[in-house]
Amino acid sequence: MNKKDKYKVPQGTIAIIIIYILLIIALWGSAYLTLLSRGAT
């Protein structure tokens, strides 16, 4: 048993983190575009 077999990467956790990051980017992008459309500099 080598290190690769012992420590397996948790695929579900990585997927949740990626979805969470994409959701934050989408929300911030939406807020930014709303500010731009209202004439903020």
C-alpha positions as CSV (number, residue, x, y, z in Angstrom):
1,M,0.0,0.0,0.0
2,N,1.6,3.2,-1.1
3,K,0.7,6.8,-0.4
4,K,-1.6,7.2,-3.4
5,D,-3.8,4.3,-2.1
6,K,-3.8,5.6,1.5
7,Y,-4.8,9.2,0.8
8,K,-7.6,9.3,-1.8
9,V,-8.8,12.8,-2.9
10,P,-12.3,13.4,-1.8
11,Q,-14.1,14.1,-5.1
12,G,-17.4,15.2,-3.6
13,T,-15.8,17.9,-1.4
14,I,-13.9,19.2,-4.4
15,A,-17.1,19.4,-6.5
16,I,-18.9,21.3,-3.7
17,I,-16.1,23.8,-3.3
18,I,-16.0,24.4,-7.1
19,I,-19.8,24.9,-7.2
20,Y,-19.6,27.2,-4.2
21,I,-16.8,29.3,-5.8
22,L,-18.8,29.5,-9.1
23,L,-21.9,30.6,-7.2
24,I,-20.0,33.4,-5.4
25,I,-18.5,34.6,-8.7
26,A,-21.9,34.6,-10.3
27,L,-23.5,36.6,-7.5
28,W,-20.7,39.2,-7.4
29,G,-20.8,39.5,-11.1
30,S,-24.6,40.1,-11.0
31,A,-24.1,42.7,-8.3
32,Y,-21.4,44.4,-10.3
33,L,-23.5,44.5,-13.5
34,T,-26.4,45.9,-11.6
35,L,-24.1,48.7,-10.3
36,L,-22.9,49.4,-13.8
37,S,-26.4,49.5,-15.2
38,R,-27.4,52.0,-12.6
39,G,-24.6,54.4,-13.5
40,A,-22.1,53.7,-10.8
41,T,-18.5,54.4,-11.6
